[in-house]
């Protein structure tokens, strides 16, 4: 329980600092947009490249990760189905599907894995799965359906190669797969730049809360509540059913997959929504509400399965 609360406390402090910056207008009117571009186009790709370049890609092939992948696909597909029936639009539905299944495996998942599960590396497969597969696919969809994204078929096929997040992730995977170890003097500035990613994303999120309506009460009320229900309750439930009933996991492995699936939606999803100027309120409210709801859910999971 201590790990859950300490992880949330760190995030709350940084988001609170962002709120104060927005309230005081310290960074001026363009401050939020500049931080968004910094996190999306510079710091985020650097962080993903550094993380993946030194990662052990063999962790991608495990039953635990398969449970995570299937539970993510299940809740995301459920949101997409409802979004299609309700005509929410491709961009809005894509962001909502991400909020329903994309867990905060980095700045919250790592401390929770360390304190609750006893091993921070247990969250690595989820992180790799999301940045190698989920993020490039989702951002490519947003690129292809975004305003002004007209051009030849060839230009559309090359869309992932023009996205900084996808480029940083895929380049890191190539380096890891090749077995090449980047020299320290080369990697150190990349690490320094990458370290700005999480704080920048959290500050932007905090700044966005200034003047915002209470989550779940605005125009995006229904997609917000659906994404939060799928993320906070649906995904861990699906993960438990798959892990226990299909893959026969018990004890620590079962706890691992359910805890990681119960993590809230990642704050960087709001950065993506801001970058593409689509469903920003949906992303902001879903992240905030799922973060609040995940506290009792994670405590309950750790108590029952721990």
Buried (B, 14 or more C-beta within 10 A) or exposed (E): EEBBEEBBEEBEEBBBBBBBBBEEEEBEEEBBEEBBBBBBBBBBBBBBBBBBBEBEEEBBEEBBBBBBBBBBBBBBEBBBEBBEEEEBBBBBBBBBBBBBBBBBBBBBBBBBBBBBBEEBEBBBBBBBBBBBBBBBEBBBBBBEBBEEEEEEEEEEEEBBEEBBBBBBBBBBBEBBEEEEEBEEEEBEEBBEBBBBBBBBBBBBBBBBBBEBEEBBEBEBBBBBBBBBBBBBBBBBBBBBEBBBEEBEBEEEBBBBBBBBBBBBBBBBBBBBBBBBEBBBBBBBBBBBBBBBBBBEBBBEBBEEBE
